Amino acid sequence: MELPKNKKIYFAADNHLGFPNSAESRLREKHFVAWLEEVRKDAAAIYLLGDLFDFWFEYKTVVPKGFVRVLGKLAELSDEGIPITFFVGNHDLWMRDYFQKELGIIVYHQPITLTVGETNFFMGHGDGLGPRDKGYKRMKKLFENPLAKWFFRWLHPDLGMQLGHYMSLKNKLISGAEDVKFLGDDREWLVAYSKRKLKEKHYDYFVFGHRHLPLEIKLSEKSQYINLGDWITHNTYAEFDGNNMELKTWK
Protein backbone atom coordinates (compact mmCIF):
# COMPACT_ATOMS: atom_id res chain seq x y z
CA MET A 1 0.00 0.00 0.00
CA GLU A 2 1.26 3.47 -0.92
CA LEU A 3 0.04 6.38 1.17
CA PRO A 4 -1.10 9.34 -0.97
CA LYS A 5 0.32 12.77 -0.20
CA ASN A 6 -1.34 14.56 2.76
CA LYS A 7 -3.28 11.42 3.65
CA LYS A 8 -3.17 9.39 6.87
CA ILE A 9 -4.09 5.95 8.16
CA TYR A 10 -6.18 5.85 11.33
CA PHE A 11 -6.46 3.10 13.95
CA ALA A 12 -9.00 2.71 16.79
CA ALA A 13 -10.31 -0.09 19.01
CA ASP A 14 -12.53 -1.09 21.92
CA ASN A 15 -15.65 1.05 21.76
CA HIS A 16 -17.82 -1.59 23.46
CA LEU A 17 -21.03 0.02 22.26
CA GLY A 18 -23.97 -1.22 24.30
CA PHE A 19 -21.97 -1.07 27.55
CA PRO A 20 -23.05 -0.45 30.28
CA ASN A 21 -26.50 0.71 29.11
CA SER A 22 -28.18 2.30 26.10
CA ALA A 23 -28.02 5.90 27.37
CA GLU A 24 -24.29 5.94 28.14
CA SER A 25 -23.49 3.93 25.03
CA ARG A 26 -25.41 6.40 22.85
CA LEU A 27 -23.26 9.30 24.07
CA ARG A 28 -20.06 7.38 23.31
CA GLU A 29 -21.42 6.34 19.91
CA LYS A 30 -22.08 9.98 18.96
CA HIS A 31 -18.59 10.90 20.16
CA PHE A 32 -17.02 8.21 17.99
CA VAL A 33 -19.14 9.17 14.98
CA ALA A 34 -17.88 12.76 15.37
CA TRP A 35 -14.32 11.40 15.25
CA LEU A 36 -15.10 9.41 12.10
CA GLU A 37 -16.53 12.54 10.52
CA GLU A 38 -13.34 14.44 11.39
CA VAL A 39 -10.88 11.86 10.03
CA ARG A 40 -12.79 11.45 6.76
CA LYS A 41 -11.08 14.68 5.63
CA ASP A 42 -7.69 13.03 5.17
CA ALA A 43 -8.16 9.29 5.80
CA ALA A 44 -6.52 7.00 3.26
CA ALA A 45 -7.73 4.01 5.31
CA ILE A 46 -9.29 3.23 8.68
CA TYR A 47 -8.49 0.17 10.78
CA LEU A 48 -10.84 -0.79 13.62
CA LEU A 49 -9.13 -3.33 15.83
CA GLY A 50 -12.04 -5.05 17.48
CA ASP A 51 -14.73 -4.84 20.15
CA LEU A 52 -16.71 -2.15 18.41
CA PHE A 53 -19.66 -3.69 20.25
CA ASP A 54 -19.88 -5.10 23.76
CA PHE A 55 -21.77 -8.03 22.30
CA TRP A 56 -22.53 -8.91 18.69
CA PHE A 57 -24.00 -12.06 17.19
CA GLU A 58 -25.22 -12.46 13.63
CA TYR A 59 -28.00 -14.88 12.97
CA LYS A 60 -28.52 -15.92 9.36
CA THR A 61 -31.12 -13.20 8.72
CA VAL A 62 -30.96 -11.12 11.93
CA VAL A 63 -28.38 -8.67 13.29
CA PRO A 64 -28.48 -6.88 16.67
CA LYS A 65 -30.80 -3.92 17.06
CA GLY A 66 -29.24 -0.47 17.49
CA PHE A 67 -25.93 1.23 16.63
CA VAL A 68 -27.44 2.83 13.51
CA ARG A 69 -25.36 6.00 13.85
CA VAL A 70 -21.99 4.31 13.76
CA LEU A 71 -23.05 1.73 11.17
CA GLY A 72 -24.49 4.46 8.97
CA LYS A 73 -21.32 6.54 9.22
CA LEU A 74 -19.10 3.57 8.43
CA ALA A 75 -21.27 2.77 5.40
CA GLU A 76 -21.06 6.40 4.30
CA LEU A 77 -17.26 6.49 4.51
CA SER A 78 -16.97 3.12 2.79
CA ASP A 79 -19.27 4.29 -0.02
CA GLU A 80 -17.00 7.31 -0.48
CA GLY A 81 -14.12 4.97 -1.21
CA ILE A 82 -12.31 5.06 2.14
CA PRO A 83 -11.15 1.46 2.82
CA ILE A 84 -12.24 0.27 6.26
CA THR A 85 -10.85 -2.89 7.84
CA PHE A 86 -12.29 -4.52 10.94
CA PHE A 87 -10.71 -7.12 13.24
CA VAL A 88 -13.12 -9.13 15.35
CA GLY A 89 -12.42 -8.94 19.07
CA ASN A 90 -13.39 -11.15 21.96
CA HIS A 91 -16.75 -9.37 22.27
CA ASP A 92 -17.73 -9.47 18.60
CA LEU A 93 -16.06 -12.63 17.32
CA TRP A 94 -19.40 -14.04 16.11
CA MET A 95 -19.47 -11.88 13.00
CA ARG A 96 -20.54 -13.53 9.76
CA ASP A 97 -20.73 -11.49 6.58
CA TYR A 98 -22.95 -8.49 7.43
CA PHE A 99 -20.09 -5.98 7.49
CA GLN A 100 -18.73 -7.20 4.16
CA LYS A 101 -22.05 -7.33 2.32
CA GLU A 102 -23.84 -4.34 3.83
CA LEU A 103 -21.03 -1.94 4.67
CA GLY A 104 -18.25 -2.94 2.29
CA ILE A 105 -15.86 -3.47 5.21
CA ILE A 106 -13.12 -6.11 5.15
CA VAL A 107 -13.25 -8.34 8.25
CA TYR A 108 -10.37 -10.36 9.68
CA HIS A 109 -10.52 -12.97 12.42
CA GLN A 110 -6.75 -13.19 12.85
CA PRO A 111 -3.87 -10.67 12.96
CA ILE A 112 -2.46 -9.52 9.64
CA THR A 113 0.66 -7.80 8.34
CA LEU A 114 0.57 -4.59 6.31
CA THR A 115 3.28 -2.72 4.44
CA VAL A 116 2.78 0.99 3.78
CA GLY A 117 5.64 2.29 1.69
CA GLU A 118 8.65 0.97 3.58
CA THR A 119 6.90 0.68 6.96
CA ASN A 120 5.81 -2.76 8.18
CA PHE A 121 2.86 -3.26 10.53
CA PHE A 122 1.66 -6.28 12.46
CA MET A 123 -1.85 -5.75 13.81
CA GLY A 124 -4.84 -7.47 15.34
CA HIS A 125 -7.23 -7.21 18.27
CA GLY A 126 -4.76 -8.96 20.57
CA ASP A 127 -6.95 -11.40 22.49
CA GLY A 128 -5.56 -14.88 23.00
CA LEU A 129 -2.01 -13.94 22.00
CA GLY A 130 1.12 -14.25 24.09
CA PRO A 131 2.03 -16.48 27.04
CA ARG A 132 -0.92 -15.59 29.31
CA ASP A 133 -4.72 -15.52 29.00
CA LYS A 134 -4.91 -19.34 29.13
CA GLY A 135 -8.45 -19.35 30.53
CA TYR A 136 -9.66 -17.14 27.73
CA LYS A 137 -7.81 -19.17 25.09
CA ARG A 138 -9.76 -22.25 26.18
CA MET A 139 -13.04 -20.31 26.18
CA LYS A 140 -12.30 -18.80 22.76
CA LYS A 141 -11.97 -22.26 21.26
CA LEU A 142 -15.43 -23.04 22.64
CA PHE A 143 -16.94 -19.77 21.40
CA GLU A 144 -15.47 -20.31 17.92
CA ASN A 145 -16.55 -23.94 17.71
CA PRO A 146 -18.99 -24.28 14.78
CA LEU A 147 -21.20 -26.67 16.76
CA ALA A 148 -21.43 -24.25 19.72
CA LYS A 149 -22.36 -21.39 17.36
CA TRP A 150 -24.93 -23.60 15.65
CA PHE A 151 -26.63 -24.41 18.97
CA PHE A 152 -26.58 -20.75 20.06
CA ARG A 153 -28.10 -19.70 16.73
CA TRP A 154 -31.13 -21.85 17.52
CA LEU A 155 -31.96 -19.60 20.47
CA HIS A 156 -34.56 -16.96 19.70
CA PRO A 157 -32.68 -13.68 19.04
CA ASP A 158 -34.39 -11.97 21.99
CA LEU A 159 -33.14 -14.70 24.33
CA GLY A 160 -29.76 -15.05 22.64
CA MET A 161 -28.99 -11.32 22.77
CA GLN A 162 -30.13 -11.06 26.37
CA LEU A 163 -27.88 -13.97 27.34
CA GLY A 164 -24.97 -12.52 25.37
CA HIS A 165 -25.28 -9.08 26.95
CA TYR A 166 -25.47 -10.69 30.39
CA MET A 167 -22.30 -12.70 29.81
CA SER A 168 -20.51 -9.67 28.42
CA LEU A 169 -21.55 -7.31 31.21
CA LYS A 170 -21.14 -9.63 34.17
CA ASN A 171 -18.25 -11.79 33.10
CA LYS A 172 -16.61 -9.69 30.35
CA LEU A 173 -16.05 -12.99 28.51
CA ILE A 174 -13.19 -14.03 30.80
CA SER A 175 -11.73 -10.54 30.90
CA GLY A 176 -12.22 -8.04 33.65
CA ALA A 177 -10.69 -5.26 35.73
CA GLU A 178 -7.27 -6.93 35.62
CA ASP A 179 -7.20 -6.32 31.88
CA VAL A 180 -6.96 -2.55 32.35
CA LYS A 181 -4.02 -2.55 34.74
CA PHE A 182 -0.57 -1.91 33.32
CA LEU A 183 1.64 -4.85 34.23
CA GLY A 184 4.99 -3.31 33.32
CA ASP A 185 6.97 -3.56 30.11
CA ASP A 186 8.42 -6.94 31.04
CA ARG A 187 5.06 -8.49 32.04
CA GLU A 188 2.72 -7.24 29.32
CA TRP A 189 1.90 -10.41 27.36
CA LEU A 190 1.30 -8.60 24.10
CA VAL A 191 4.72 -7.00 24.46
CA ALA A 192 6.20 -10.47 24.98
CA TYR A 193 4.31 -11.73 21.94
CA SER A 194 5.57 -8.81 19.83
CA LYS A 195 9.17 -9.42 20.88
CA ARG A 196 8.83 -13.06 19.90
CA LYS A 197 7.42 -12.13 16.48
CA LEU A 198 10.20 -9.59 16.07
CA LYS A 199 12.74 -12.41 16.19
CA GLU A 200 11.09 -13.97 13.14
CA LYS A 201 10.75 -10.80 11.06
CA HIS A 202 11.16 -7.06 11.47
CA TYR A 203 8.06 -4.95 11.99
CA ASP A 204 8.18 -1.24 12.61
CA TYR A 205 4.91 -1.22 14.54
CA PHE A 206 2.88 -3.80 16.43
CA VAL A 207 -0.63 -2.41 16.84
CA PHE A 208 -3.24 -3.99 19.12
CA GLY A 209 -6.38 -3.25 21.10
CA HIS A 210 -7.88 -5.46 23.84
CA ARG A 211 -5.88 -4.04 26.77
CA HIS A 212 -7.91 -0.80 27.02
CA LEU A 213 -4.68 1.03 27.79
CA PRO A 214 -3.02 3.61 25.53
CA LEU A 215 0.57 2.33 25.42
CA GLU A 216 3.67 3.12 23.40
CA ILE A 217 6.57 0.79 24.25
CA LYS A 218 9.87 0.60 22.42
CA LEU A 219 10.77 -2.96 21.49
CA SER A 220 14.04 -2.07 19.76
CA GLU A 221 15.66 0.90 18.12
CA LYS A 222 13.41 0.52 15.09
CA SER A 223 10.34 -1.25 16.42
CA GLN A 224 7.48 -0.13 18.66
CA TYR A 225 4.48 -1.70 20.37
CA ILE A 226 1.32 0.42 20.41
CA ASN A 227 -1.90 -0.33 22.22
CA LEU A 228 -4.78 1.84 21.11
CA GLY A 229 -6.53 2.25 24.46
CA ASP A 230 -10.32 2.48 24.28
CA TRP A 231 -13.36 4.70 23.74
CA ILE A 232 -14.81 4.14 27.19
CA THR A 233 -12.26 5.95 29.32
CA HIS A 234 -9.43 7.24 27.12
CA ASN A 235 -10.91 8.12 23.68
CA THR A 236 -7.55 7.35 22.10
CA TYR A 237 -6.57 6.45 18.56
CA ALA A 238 -3.43 6.30 16.43
CA GLU A 239 -2.58 7.98 13.14
CA PHE A 240 0.19 7.21 10.68
CA ASP A 241 1.27 9.94 8.25
CA GLY A 242 3.67 7.88 6.18
CA ASN A 243 6.64 8.55 8.42
CA ASN A 244 5.52 8.49 12.04
CA MET A 245 2.89 6.72 14.11
CA GLU A 246 1.34 8.83 16.86
CA LEU A 247 -1.10 7.97 19.65
CA LYS A 248 -3.64 10.76 20.19
CA THR A 249 -6.68 11.60 22.29
CA TRP A 250 -9.93 12.79 20.70
CA LYS A 251 -11.57 15.62 22.65
N, C-alpha and C positions, 0 to 999 in steps of 0.2 A: 504494500500500500504506500502510495506517495501522498504526502500531505500538501494540499494546495496552499499557495501563499496567503497569509493572513487568516488561515483557518486553524482550528484546534480540535483535539479529540477530548471528549469529556467522559468521566467515569463516576458512577455513583452506586450506592448499595444500601440495603437494609432500611427500607421505608416502613415495613410492617404495617401497611394500611389495613385498617380493621381493628387494630390494637390501640388502646384497651377497650374503646367503645366507639360508636359511630360518630358522636359529636367531636371528640378529640381527634379522631382519625380524619374527619372532614377538614379540619383546620390544617393538619399536616399535608393532606392531599393538595389543598389549594396552594400551600407554600411551595410544594414541589413542582406543581404545574407552573407557578410563576417563574421558578428557576428554569424549567424547560423552555418557557417562552423567551427568557433572556438568552439562553445559550444558542437558540436557533439562529441568532444573528451571524454567528461565525463557526458553527459546528460542522466539521467535516464528517464526524461520526459520534455516536453516543453508545457507551457500553454500560449496561445496568447489570451489576454483579450479584443479583439474587435477593430473595426475600422482599420483593416489592410488596407482597401481601403477607399478612400474618398467617393466613391459611388460604389455600387455593386448591380446588380439585375440579377437574373437568370431567363431567360425564360425557357420554357420546353426543348428546344434543343439548346439554345444559351447562352453563358456566355460572359462577357465583354472581349474585346480585350486588350491584353497587360499583363504585370506583369508576363511574362514567367520565369524570373529569380528566383523570390521568390517562385512561384508555383512549378517550377522544383526542387528547393532546398528542399522545404517542402516534396515533393513527394519522393525525394531521401532519406531524413532522415527517413521518415515513412517506406519506403521499407526496410531500414536497421534494423527496429524493434524499433526505438525510438518512443514512444507514443506521439502524438501531439493532444492537445485539443484546440478547438477554441470556444470563446464566441462571439456571434454576438453583434455588437455595434449599435449605433444609425445611423451610416453611412453604415452599411452593414447588416441590419436586414432582408433584402429580400433574404437571402440565402435559397436554397432548399436542394438539396442532392449532389451537385457537389463535395464538399470537402470530403464527406464520400465515395462516389463511386470512384472518380478519384484519390484522394490523401490518402485515408485511415485515414482521420482526424475525430475525434469525434467533433460534433458541438452541443453546448448548446445555448438555447435562454433565459435561466434564470440562476441566480446564483446557484452554487452548493456548497456542503461541501465536504471536502477531509480530510482524516486522513492518515498521513504518520508517521508510528511508533506510537509515543504517542503525536504527534503534530497535532492539529486540525486547518484546514483552512476553511474560508468562502470566496468565490471569485466569481466575475462576472465583467461585463463591468462597471456597476455602473449607467447607465442612468436610469432615472425615479424612483430612489430610494430616500428615505428620505423625509423630510417635504417640500422641495422646488421643483422647476422644474415643476410647475403645468401646464404651457403652453405646455411644451414638453410632459408631460404625456397625455394630451388630443390629441396632434398630433400623439403620438405613437400609440394610440388606432386606429386612422384613418389609419396610415401606415400599421398596422398589420391586419386590417380588410380584410378578405378573398375577399369580393366583390371589395374593392378598389384595391387590388393586381390583381384581375381578369381583371378589366377594364384597369389597367396600362399595363398588359401583352399583351393587344390587340394593343398597340402602336407598330409601327415598331421599332425594336431595335435601329436603328440609331436615331430616334426621341426620344425614351424613354431614351436612355443613355445621349443624349444631354440635355434633360430636367432635368434628375437626377443630372448631373454634375453642371448644372446651379443652381439648388436649393441648392446643397451642398456647392458650392463656394460662392454664394451670401448670402445665408441665414443660412448656416451651420446647417440646419435642426433644427431651434429654439435653436441653441447654438452659441455663438459668443465670442467676446473678454472677456466678463465678466466671461467666463468659465475658463480662465487661470489666474485669479487673486486670490491669497490666501485670504480667508475671515477671517482667524483666527480659532484657534482650536474650539472655542465655536460656530462658525457660519458655519463651513463646514458641508453641509447636509449629506455627506457620513459618516462623523465622528458621527453625531447624529444618523444616521441609524445603524451604527455599535454598538454604545452604547446601543441602544434599543434591538438589537439582542443579545447582551452580557447578558442582563437580563434574556433571555430565556434559553441560553445555553452558556457554555464557549467555546471560540475559541481563539487560540493563535495568529492567524493572520487573519486580514481582508484585502484582496487584491483586488484592483480595478484599473481600468483605467479611461477613460472619462474626468478627470479633467485636463489632460495635465501638471500636476505638480508633480514632484518627492517629495513625502511627507512621513515622518515617524513620527507618532503621537502615543504616549502612551495612551492607553485607561484605563489601570489598571496596576497593578504590573506584571501581567502575560499575558497581551493582548496588541496587537499593530495593528494600522491601517497603511497600506502602500498603497500609490498611485504610480503607476509605471512611471508616467511622460509621455513622448512621444518620437517619433523618428523624430520629425520635428525640435525641438529646443534643447532638452536635451540629446537624445540618451541614455536613462536610462533603466535599467532592474533590476530584482531582482533574486537572487539565494539563494536556500536553500540547506544546506549541511547535513541535518539530525539533526542538533542542532540549528543552527542560520540562520536567514533570513537577507540578506544584500542587500541594494539598491546600485547599481553600475552604472558607466557611461562607455560606450563603446567608445574608442578613436581609 
